[in-house]
Amino acid sequence: MPYRINIQPGNLSLVVESHETILEAALAQGFRFPYGCDAGSCEVCSGTLTSGSLHLKTKDIDVFAGDDNSDDVLFCLAQPTSDCTIIMEGVLAPGELPMIAVSCQVVEVTPYASDTSEITLRLPAGKKITFHPGQYLMVILDEETHCAFSIGNTPNEERLIKLYVGFANKDKNALRLRSRFVAGNMVKISLPHGNCYLENPTSTAPLYLVAGSTGISQIKSITEQCIAENHPRQVFIYWGTRSSDELFLHDYFLQVASTHPNIQYTAVVSESDKQWQGRTGLVHQAMLDDGHDLTGAEIMLCGSPPMVYAVLDDLLAIGVQKHQVNSDVFDYAPRD
Ligand code: FES
């Protein structure tokens, strides 16, 4: 009989058959779970049972949450006898990367139009730090102020990270960030964050990447992953801004689309703009107007919560399934 194990503090969920140990099930399902001997000796797999009950095989002991021995359970021996909640530090879900906080150097600041800059950071040497293209980092201004930025490139051997930061907003944090993002400065960051990345990079499903404003940073990272892995899936990029001078990566995406037949790029400007000869209106409306068959497609939305939920509603209304759509917004600004 299967039981559901909730693992804290990561709030992970694991299904374990009654004849399996929690460690066996975790490893079989691709979780990273601290362990050593797998035989009840080293105690590396020790954690706490906070609800439910377990049976410790070989010791032939039942443990119930709240018992004296429930603080020190060896999960390599523990077979569930009910749904449980356990506390075990260091457990990572399949594909999840360990989060780390480090200081890194601002290598270069390249200004673009519309008060947006490309910030190049270099991660410290000697530490294995990686991320999934599409994830974001937090710049730690102080203990209480963490600012999220999508990473605009893929992991690389030079340990470089690109951010695209808009400074048009003159609030206090924007001013603090501008003073930190100066070549030669050190900034503290934590990474990786976010669940909006390609869970199956080898999927052949058409990929629709829809961004508003600096949300294009996340799309750039995923596009570079698709190019680096030389995968032939069809990729449709839609980028919307208010005015054409906010299209700070326009030339980059034009060049990508012109050299990769499987990648299409469409820029859409929402406010009237005499210099702009291209598409106008709302970015997702442009995608819908293009009449794509979205059956089975994978769709990523990168932008503000109002933009993302407006696009989601329009997609659901034409029959797109919720599971086809992913966005960081669903995690940090849930609607329900
Ligand atoms: S892994 Fe050694 S006691 Fe569980």
Residues whose N, C-alpha, C, O or C-beta is under 5 A from the ligand:
A	BS01	FES	Y35 G36 C37 D38 A39 G40 S41 C42 E43 V44 C45 L74 C76
